[in-house]
Amino acid sequence: MLGFALVGVLALGAGAATQTAGEDLVPFPASKAKLARPGTVPGTSGREITQEIKLGGFAMGRTEVTQESYERVMGRNPSHRAGPKLPVTNVSWRDAIEYCNRRSEQEGLTPCYNLDTYQCDFRKTGYRLPTEAEWLHAAETSTIPGEHLELANIGSRNTKSVTELRAEMASRSEKPVGSYAPNAHGLYDMLGNVWEWTYDYFNTQTALITGTEFPSGPSLGVERVILGGSYRSGFWGRKGDTVAARDFRRGFSETIRSQYTGFRICRTIPRPNYLALDSTDLKRWLAQFQQAPAGYRDTLGGLTPLASEGEGAGAWQARARQLKAKWERILGHPSLDAAPKPETRLLRTVQEDFYTGQLMELRTEPDRWEKIYQMIPKTPVRRPMPVVITPYYDVDTPAGKNLGGHLFSTSFVRHFGEEMARRGFAVLAIRCWDESYGEDEAEAVSNLYERHPQWTGLGKWVWDSQRALDYLETVDGLDTARVGMIGHSLGGKMTLYAAAMDPRIAVSVSSEPGIGVRFSNYDDYWYLSQELVEHPGEAFDQHELLGLIAPRPFLLIGGESADSDKSWYYINAAAAVYKNLGKPGQIGYYNHRQGHSPTPEAYELSLEWMEHFLLSSDAAQQ
């Protein structure tokens, strides 16, 4: 059975090849990959798209699915030309995913596809079609010299002679799988033999393969991507040109059956479950966030201490009340008698493979609304569902999806909301107020101070974050004792301030916010203003905010841009409070030293921090 074959193959390294071709699977561990494929991007002159992505672990069929395998599972053989070891053909995309589900059930695996919606749950254990990204990664070495087309079962360069075409039609056909040499990964017939279905919708005008663990193409479409070419595919390059599997890419209706198209299967390799680490490994995982470099250990760099060693919880609570009142004065207050009751208005519903999204506006003031995007996972990590708030310029970037908003980034290391939803957490992405309060920052801040002269920009954000928390308390099925917040840059600042000023945020991760008030542009008037930072009425710095967050888990991510080794001074100051409150391991710092944007490793650690502490047994008692 293939289920047993997979276990054996997974014990080998990626690319390990057996001596004979067969229907086992070749494993590909999680990795970063640089993909290239035909296509164009608006605004460029190139005819090939390249993109760096992150792939989760997967295992792909060493060969195309054979007729004997298809008939064993489905009870029929629809192929154009019969032969047990020939690839199955005349199968539509929908036929292929039905085969995957049936085979999964027969082998005691959990099917991946919903056959009513045609959506795939990539976390399931069963068989599925590869995504385009997975297929391209597996086919990266599937090339032959252009003068040796006989090295693969691929067509010819003839584009003129009908006589030659008819002769080729009579003489060429699919070959038994594995008739030609495998590529460097041990995969057969990635180039030629028959076209192969992938999961993705086709769109030739986009380079966007989005997502982090199972990246795929557009969320909507009318055709699916087929790749690799067939025994009759034409190749129109020059004789010396290299022929590559990735050069053969088309869109094909998912209901069409063709004698030139088949498929190969794939399975997800589950990522290691660090949540199941034993106590020793868990301590090692946490320790990486406590490793201050020499010269920055147990020193505050001139910051005012927050707590004395051994100081009791009661003493800190009194001090915290004073700090909270101080920061409320710094941030200011609105010209409102009370917060409005939670109210939303729906703009659009989005159905994705792994969540249902609702683009909405949330009432934040009696006459003001702010855009939010709610993501409810189709397979929750637990019930009631923990929630993660992801603030940024607009909701698109944390959602990993262009929803028509401002400043959408295709960089997956900022798609915190999308990945947390993929892992089964409810998500609420929220836009920063200055994207909607006026035509640009100057108009927005002018409007703010005309309406609320005693407020600061960060004070307005804290208010909006509290309206979001109020709203979450009205949504059925959510565990509002387990609410986290995670953000980068602007979103990191928003996370720091919101978590400090509202204890309903149980866990927080802030990437490159500038943890010191002079580490970043807090003097811009949409944050605090130059007057407040350079001439404060009372001295302040943001280690005090970290103290207010204690003992709730907080992780700082730095990259030697806004945050550097000097950020340890702030972590050390707050660590004294965490230690006195009995939670010394719940504040940490990870400096990837690679600039402002998170690295994939820092991104993954941020998500793990959020996941670990939101699911920990005492998360609701912080």
C-alpha positions in Angstrom: 0.0 0.0 0.0 1.2 3.5 -0.8 0.7 4.6 2.8 3.4 2.2 3.9 5.7 3.2 1.0 5.4 6.9 2.1 6.7 6.1 5.5 9.7 4.3 4.0 10.5 7.0 1.6 10.2 9.8 4.2 12.9 8.1 6.1 15.2 8.9 3.2 16.5 12.4 2.4 14.9 14.7 -0.1 15.8 13.6 -3.6 16.7 10.0 -2.5 16.0 7.8 -5.5 15.1 4.1 -5.7 16.5 1.9 -8.5 13.1 1.4 -10.2 10.2 3.6 -11.0 7.1 3.0 -8.9 4.2 4.7 -7.2 6.0 5.8 -4.1 6.5 9.4 -2.9 9.7 11.5 -2.8 9.9 13.8 0.2 10.7 17.5 0.0 11.4 19.1 3.4 10.2 22.6 4.2 12.4 25.1 2.4 12.8 28.4 0.8 12.6 28.2 -3.0 13.1 30.4 -6.0 10.6 29.6 -8.7 10.6 30.5 -12.3 7.8 30.0 -14.8 6.5 31.5 -18.1 4.3 34.6 -17.8 4.3 38.3 -17.7 3.8 40.9 -15.0 2.1 44.2 -15.8 4.7 47.0 -16.0 7.6 44.7 -16.9 9.0 43.5 -20.2 10.0 40.1 -19.0 8.4 36.9 -20.3 9.5 34.8 -17.3 8.3 35.3 -13.7 10.6 34.5 -10.8 9.6 34.6 -7.2 11.1 33.6 -3.9 8.7 31.7 -1.6 8.6 29.5 1.4 7.3 25.9 1.1 6.1 23.6 3.7 7.2 20.0 3.6 5.5 17.8 1.0 6.0 14.4 -0.7 5.3 14.0 -4.4 4.6 10.9 -6.5 7.8 9.5 -8.2 5.7 8.9 -11.3 2.5 10.0 -12.9 -0.5 8.0 -11.6 -0.8 4.8 -13.7 -3.8 3.2 -15.3 -3.6 0.2 -13.0 -3.6 2.4 -9.9 -6.5 4.5 -11.2 -8.6 1.5 -12.0 -7.9 -0.1 -8.7 -9.2 2.9 -6.9 -12.0 4.1 -9.2 -13.1 0.9 -10.8 -12.7 2.1 -14.3 -10.0 3.1 -16.8 -10.9 6.1 -19.0 -7.5 6.3 -20.8 -7.1 6.9 -24.5 -4.7 4.0 -24.9 -4.8 1.1 -22.5 -1.7 -0.2 -20.6 -1.3 -0.9 -16.8 2.0 1.0 -16.5 1.0 3.9 -18.8 -0.1 7.1 -17.2 -3.9 7.5 -16.8 -5.3 10.0 -19.2 -8.8 11.4 -20.1 -9.2 12.5 -16.5 -10.5 15.9 -15.7 -9.2 18.0 -12.7 -12.3 17.0 -10.8 -11.8 13.3 -11.6 -8.2 13.7 -10.2 -9.3 15.1 -6.9 -12.0 12.5 -6.6 -9.3 9.8 -7.1 -7.2 11.5 -4.3 -10.1 11.4 -1.9 -11.1 7.8 -2.7 -7.6 6.6 -2.4 -7.1 8.4 0.9 -10.2 6.7 2.3 -9.1 3.3 1.1 -5.8 3.7 2.9 -7.2 5.0 6.1 -6.1 8.6 5.5 -8.2 11.8 5.9 -9.4 13.2 2.5 -8.1 16.7 1.6 -10.9 17.8 -0.7 -14.4 19.1 -0.2 -16.0 17.8 -3.4 -18.8 20.3 -3.1 -16.6 23.4 -3.1 -13.4 21.8 -4.7 -11.3 23.3 -1.9 -8.4 21.6 -0.4 -7.4 21.4 3.3 -3.6 21.0 3.0 -3.3 20.0 6.7 -5.1 16.7 6.1 -3.2 13.5 5.8 -4.6 12.3 2.5 -3.6 12.5 -1.1 -4.0 15.7 -3.2 -2.7 17.4 -6.3 0.5 19.4 -5.9 0.3 23.2 -6.0 2.0 24.9 -8.9 4.7 26.0 -6.5 5.4 22.5 -5.2 5.4 21.1 -8.8 7.8 23.8 -10.0 10.1 23.2 -7.1 10.1 19.4 -7.7 10.7 20.0 -11.4 13.6 22.5 -11.1 16.1 20.0 -12.5 13.8 18.6 -15.2 15.7 19.9 -18.2 17.3 18.5 -21.4 19.6 19.9 -24.0 17.6 21.3 -26.9 19.4 19.2 -29.5 18.4 16.0 -27.6 14.6 16.0 -27.5 14.9 12.2 -27.5 15.9 12.3 -23.8 12.3 12.9 -22.8 8.9 12.0 -24.3 8.3 15.4 -25.6 7.1 16.7 -29.0 9.0 18.4 -31.8 9.8 21.8 -33.2 7.6 21.3 -36.3 5.2 24.1 -36.6 4.8 24.2 -40.5 4.2 20.7 -42.0 0.9 19.0 -41.6 2.4 15.9 -43.1 5.1 15.8 -40.4 2.4 16.5 -37.7 0.2 13.6 -38.9 3.2 11.3 -39.0 4.1 12.2 -35.5 0.5 11.7 -34.4 0.6 8.2 -35.8 4.0 7.3 -34.3 4.1 9.1 -30.9 2.2 8.2 -27.8 2.5 8.1 -24.0 5.2 5.7 -22.6 5.1 3.5 -19.5 6.0 5.7 -16.5 9.7 5.7 -15.8 10.8 5.0 -19.3 13.3 7.9 -19.3 15.9 8.9 -16.7 14.6 10.7 -13.5 15.5 14.2 -12.6 17.9 14.9 -9.7 15.1 14.5 -7.2 14.3 11.0 -8.4 11.1 12.0 -10.2 10.2 10.6 -13.6 8.5 12.3 -16.6 8.1 15.8 -15.1 9.0 16.8 -18.7 6.8 15.3 -21.3 4.8 12.0 -21.5 1.5 13.7 -20.3 0.5 17.1 -19.0 -0.1 17.1 -15.2 -2.9 18.8 -13.3 -2.0 21.1 -10.3 -4.3 22.5 -7.7 -3.9 26.2 -8.7 -6.2 28.4 -10.7 -4.5 29.7 -13.9 -3.7 33.4 -14.5 -0.9 34.4 -16.8 -0.8 38.0 -15.7 0.3 37.6 -12.1 3.5 36.6 -10.3 1.7 36.2 -7.0 1.9 32.8 -5.6 0.7 33.6 -2.0 0.7 31.8 1.3 3.5 30.6 3.5 3.3 26.8 4.0 1.2 25.8 1.0 1.5 28.8 -1.4 -0.9 28.8 -4.3 -2.1 31.1 -7.0 -5.3 33.2 -7.5 -8.2 32.4 -5.2 -10.6 32.6 -8.1 -10.5 31.4 -11.7 -12.1 29.3 -14.5 -9.1 27.1 -15.5 -6.5 25.1 -13.6 -2.8 25.1 -14.2 -1.4 22.1 -16.1 2.4 21.7 -16.4 5.2 19.7 -18.0 3.9 19.1 -21.6 3.1 15.9 -23.3 4.4 13.5 -26.0 2.9 15.8 -28.7 3.7 19.2 -27.2 5.4 21.6 -29.6 8.7 23.2 -28.6 9.4 26.3 -30.6 12.8 27.4 -29.2 16.1 27.3 -31.1 17.9 24.0 -31.5 20.5 24.9 -28.9 18.0 26.1 -26.3 17.5 24.1 -23.1 14.1 22.5 -22.8 12.7 22.8 -19.2 9.6 21.3 -17.7 8.6 24.8 -16.4 8.4 26.1 -20.0 5.2 24.0 -20.5 2.4 25.8 -18.6 -1.2 26.2 -19.7 -4.6 26.8 -18.2 -7.2 24.1 -18.8 -10.9 23.8 -17.8 -11.2 21.6 -14.8 -14.0 19.6 -16.4 -12.2 18.7 -19.7 -10.8 15.2 -20.2 -7.9 14.9 -22.7 -5.8 12.1 -24.0 -2.7 14.3 -23.4 -3.3 15.1 -19.7 -2.9 13.0 -16.5 -1.7 13.8 -13.0 0.6 12.8 -10.1 -0.2 12.8 -6.4 1.1 14.6 -3.5 0.8 14.6 0.3 1.7 17.1 3.0 4.5 16.3 5.4 3.2 17.7 8.7 5.5 20.3 10.2 7.1 19.3 13.5 4.7 20.0 16.4 6.8 22.0 18.7 3.8 22.3 21.1 4.4 18.6 21.8 8.0 19.2 22.9 9.0 17.6 26.2 9.9 19.9 29.1 13.6 19.8 28.3 13.2 20.8 24.6 10.6 23.4 25.5 13.1 25.1 27.9 15.6 25.0 25.0 13.0 26.6 22.7 12.3 29.4 25.2 16.0 29.9 26.0 16.7 31.3 22.5 14.7 34.4 23.4 16.7 35.1 26.5 20.2 35.2 25.0 21.5 38.8 25.4 24.9 39.3 23.9 27.9 40.1 26.1 27.8 43.6 27.3 24.0 43.7 27.3 23.2 41.2 30.0 21.6 42.5 33.3 22.2 46.1 32.4 19.7 48.9 31.7 21.8 51.3 29.7 20.7 54.2 31.9 16.9 53.4 32.0 15.1 54.0 35.2 14.5 50.6 36.9 11.0 49.4 37.0 11.2 47.0 40.0 13.7 46.0 42.7 14.7 42.3 43.0 12.4 40.3 45.1 9.7 43.0 45.2 6.3 41.5 45.8 3.3 41.6 43.4 1.4 44.0 45.5 4.2 46.7 45.3 4.3 46.3 41.5 0.5 46.5 41.1 0.6 49.9 42.9 3.5 51.1 40.7 1.6 49.8 37.6 -1.5 51.8 38.4 0.7 54.9 38.5 2.3 54.1 35.2 -1.0 53.4 33.6 -2.3 56.8 34.7 0.8 58.4 33.5 0.5 56.9 30.0 -3.1 57.7 29.8 -2.1 61.4 30.3 0.6 61.0 27.6 -1.7 59.5 25.1 -4.5 61.9 25.8 -8.3 61.3 25.6 -11.1 61.8 23.0 -13.8 64.4 23.1 -16.4 61.7 23.7 -18.5 60.9 26.7 -18.5 57.1 26.0 -17.4 54.5 23.6 -20.0 53.4 21.0 -21.6 50.0 21.3 -19.9 47.4 19.0 -21.4 47.6 15.6 -20.2 46.4 12.2 -21.4 46.7 8.6 -20.5 44.0 6.0 -18.7 44.9 2.8 -17.9 41.5 1.4 -17.7 37.8 2.2 -14.7 35.8 1.0 -14.5 32.0 0.9 -11.0 30.6 1.1 -9.8 27.1 1.3 -9.2 27.2 5.0 -11.3 30.1 6.3 -14.3 32.3 5.7 -13.5 36.0 5.6 -15.7 39.0 6.2 -14.5 42.4 5.1 -16.3 44.9 7.4 -16.3 48.3 8.9 -16.4 48.7 12.7 -17.9 51.6 14.4 -15.1 53.3 16.4 -16.7 56.6 17.2 -20.3 57.7 16.9 -19.7 58.9 13.3 -16.5 57.1 12.3 -15.9 53.6 11.0 -12.7 51.6 10.5 -12.1 48.7 8.2 -11.5 45.2 9.6 -11.2 41.8 8.1 -12.4 38.8 10.1 -11.1 35.3 9.3 -12.9 32.3 10.8 -11.0 29.1 10.2 -12.8 26.1 8.8 -10.8 23.8 11.1 -10.3 25.6 14.4 -7.3 24.7 16.5 -9.7 24.3 19.5 -13.2 25.4 20.5 -13.9 28.1 21.6 -11.5 29.6 19.2 -8.5 31.7 20.3 -8.2 35.0 18.4 -5.2 36.9 16.9 -5.5 40.6 16.1 -3.2 41.8 13.3 -2.9 45.6 12.9 -1.2 47.3 10.0 -1.7 50.1 7.5 -4.6 48.2 6.0 -6.1 44.7 6.4 -4.7 43.3 3.1 -1.1 42.6 4.1 -1.8 40.7 7.4 -4.5 38.8 5.5 -2.1 37.9 2.7 -4.7 38.9 0.2 -5.3 41.9 -2.0 -8.7 43.1 -0.9 -8.4 46.5 -2.7 -6.9 48.3 0.2 -3.8 50.4 0.7 -0.2 49.3 0.6 -0.6 45.5 0.1 2.7 43.7 0.5 3.3 40.3 -1.2 6.1 39.5 1.3 4.8 36.4 3.1 6.7 37.3 6.3 4.1 40.0 7.0 1.1 37.8 6.4 0.6 37.0 10.1 -3.1 36.8 9.9 -3.3 34.5 7.0 -0.9 32.0 8.6 -2.6 32.1 12.0 -5.9 31.4 10.3 -4.3 28.5 8.5 -3.2 27.2 11.9 -6.8 27.3 13.1 -7.0 30.6 15.0 -9.7 33.2 14.4 -8.1 36.4 13.1 -9.1 40.1 13.1 -7.0 42.3 10.9 -7.6 46.0 11.5 -6.5 49.1 9.6 -4.6 52.0 11.2 -6.9 55.0 11.7 -4.8 57.4 9.7 -5.5 55.5 6.5 -9.2 56.6 6.6 -9.3 59.7 8.9 -8.3 62.0 6.0 -6.8 62.0 2.5 -3.3 61.4 3.8 -1.4 61.6 7.1 -1.4 65.4 7.2 -5.2 65.7 6.6 -5.9 62.7 8.9 -3.9 64.2 11.8 -5.5 67.6 11.2 -8.9 66.1 11.4 -7.9 64.2 14.6 -6.8 67.4 16.4 -9.7 69.4 15.2 -12.1 66.8 16.5 -10.1 65.6 19.6 -7.5 68.2 20.5 -6.4 66.3 23.6 -5.5 63.1 21.8 -2.4 61.7 20.2 -2.2 59.4 17.2 -1.2 56.4 19.3 -3.9 57.3 21.8 -6.4 57.2 18.9 -5.1 53.7 17.9 -5.4 52.4 21.5 -9.0 53.5 21.5 -9.7 51.7 18.2 -8.0 48.6 19.4 -10.3 48.6 22.4 -13.3 48.9 20.2 -12.0 45.9 18.3 -11.7 44.0 21.6 -15.3 45.1 22.5 -16.5 43.7 19.2 -14.8 40.4 19.6 -16.7 39.9 22.9 -19.9 39.9 20.8 -18.9 37.2 18.4 -20.1 33.6 19.1 -17.5 30.9 19.3 -14.5 33.0 20.3 -12.4 32.5 23.4 -11.9 36.1 24.4 -9.7 35.1 27.3 -7.2 33.9 24.7 -6.6 37.0 22.5 -3.2 37.7 21.0 -1.9 40.6 18.9 1.0 40.5 16.4 2.4 43.2 14.1 5.4 44.4 12.2 6.9 48.0 12.0 3.8 50.2 12.3 1.9 47.1 13.4 4.6 46.5 15.9 4.1 49.9 17.5 0.3 49.4 17.4 0.8 46.0 19.2 3.1 47.4 21.9 0.7 50.2 22.8 -2.5 48.2 22.6 -1.1 45.4 24.8 0.2 47.8 27.4 -3.0 49.7 27.7 -5.5 46.8 27.7 -5.1 43.5 29.7 -7.5 41.7 27.4 -4.6 41.1 25.1 -3.1 38.0 26.5 -0.1 37.5 24.2 1.8 39.9 22.0 4.6 39.9 19.4 6.1 43.2 18.2 8.4 43.1 15.2 10.8 46.1 14.7 8.7 48.7 16.4 11.6 50.6 17.9 11.2 49.6 21.5 12.9 52.9 22.7 11.0 56.1 22.1 14.0 57.5 20.3 14.7 54.3 18.3 12.1 55.1 15.7 9.9 57.9 14.4 7.7 58.3 17.4 8.2 62.1 17.0 6.0 62.1 13.8 2.7 63.6 14.7 0.6 60.6 13.7 2.3 58.8 16.6 3.2 61.1 19.5 4.7 64.3 17.9 8.0 66.1 18.2 6.8 68.3 21.0 5.9 65.4 23.2 9.0 63.3 22.5 11.6 66.1 22.8 9.9 68.2 25.5 7.7 65.9 27.6 5.9 67.3 30.6 7.2 64.2 32.5 9.9 61.8 31.6 8.9 58.5 29.9 10.2 55.7 27.8 8.7 52.5 26.5 10.2 50.0 28.9 7.3 51.3 31.1 4.9 49.9 28.5 6.6 46.5 28.8 6.2 46.6 32.5 2.5 47.2 32.0 2.3 44.2 29.8 3.8 41.9 32.5 3.3 39.1 33.2 1.5 38.5 29.9 3.9 36.9 27.3 5.6 39.5 25.0 8.2 38.9 22.3 10.2 41.6 20.6 11.7 40.8 17.1 14.6 43.0 15.9 16.7 43.3 12.9 19.3 46.0 13.6 17.1 48.6 12.0 14.7 50.1 14.5 15.7 47.5 17.1 19.2 46.4 17.9 21.2 45.1 20.8 20.4 48.2 22.7 16.8 47.0 22.8 18.0 44.5 25.4 18.1 47.4 27.9 14.3 47.6 27.7 13.8 43.9 27.9 16.1 43.7 30.9 14.2 46.4 32.7 10.8 44.7 32.2 12.3 41.2 32.9 12.8 42.3 36.5 9.0 42.7 36.7 8.3 39.4 35.0 10.7 37.7 37.4 9.1 39.2 40.5 5.7 38.1 39.2 6.9 34.5 38.7 6.9 34.5 34.9 10.6 35.1 33.9 10.3 33.2 30.7 7.4 35.1 29.3 9.3 38.1 27.9 11.9 37.6 25.2 13.8 39.1 22.3 15.0 37.6 19.0 17.4 39.7 16.8 17.7 38.3 13.3 20.2 41.0 12.3 19.0 41.1 8.7 17.4 44.5 8.5 13.9 45.8 9.0 11.8 43.1 7.4 11.4 39.8 9.3 13.3 36.8 8.1 11.4 33.6 7.5 13.0 32.2 10.6 11.9 35.2 12.7 8.5 35.1 11.2 8.1 31.4 12.1 9.3 32.0 15.7 6.8 34.9 16.0 4.0 32.5 15.0 5.2 29.8 17.3 5.4 32.2 20.3 1.8 33.3 19.6 0.6 29.7 19.1 2.4 28.3 22.2 1.2 30.9 24.7 -2.3 31.3 23.4 -2.8 27.5 23.7 -0.9 27.1 27.0 -2.9 25.9 30.0 -2.7 29.2 31.9 -3.2 31.5 29.0 -6.7 32.5 30.2 -5.4 33.3 33.7 -2.8 35.9 32.7 
